[in-house]
Amino acid sequence: MENLKSKYANILLRPRITEKASAITEKGIYTFEVAGTATKKDVSAAVRAYFEVTPRKVTMVRNPAKRVIVRGKRGVKPGVKKAYVYLKEGDKINLS
């Protein structure tokens, strides 16, 4: 099991804890930030290895980088790739 976790260590970067993500968690949908090269199959396998639940469906979304101005300085907010992991009713992932 440990070598499976190390195989998928770079796929799931972190859970995405936002107001929207918290609201849909009650419906059995969990949101993760994932690597830019991750595929749906990679994310599904990583969730299976780390949390020992089988995802019903995985949806990927890419948020683009944005130019911002903060305190008069120009910068770039980095883009992110998110995965919405749908679990069957009754399954849960403990993110704490």
Long-range contacts (C-beta under 8 A, 24 or more apart in sequence): 1-49, 4-49, 5-49, 5-50, 7-49, 8-42, 8-45, 8-46, 8-49, 8-50, 10-35, 11-35, 11-38, 11-42, 11-43, 11-45, 11-46, 12-43, 12-46, 12-47, 12-50, 12-83, 15-95, 16-82, 17-95, 24-84, 28-86, 28-87, 28-88, 28-89, 28-91, 28-92, 29-84, 29-85, 29-86, 29-87, 30-84, 30-85, 30-87, 30-93, 30-95, 31-82, 31-83, 31-84, 31-85, 32-82, 32-83, 32-85, 33-80, 33-81, 33-82, 33-83, 34-60, 34-81, 34-82, 34-83, 35-81, 36-81, 38-81, 38-83, 40-83, 43-83, 43-85, 44-85, 47-85, 47-93, 51-93, 51-94, 53-87, 53-91, 53-92, 53-93, 54-87, 54-88, 54-91, 55-85, 55-86, 55-87, 56-86, 56-87, 56-88, 57-85, 57-86, 58-83, 58-84, 58-85, 58-86, 59-83, 59-84, 59-86, 60-84
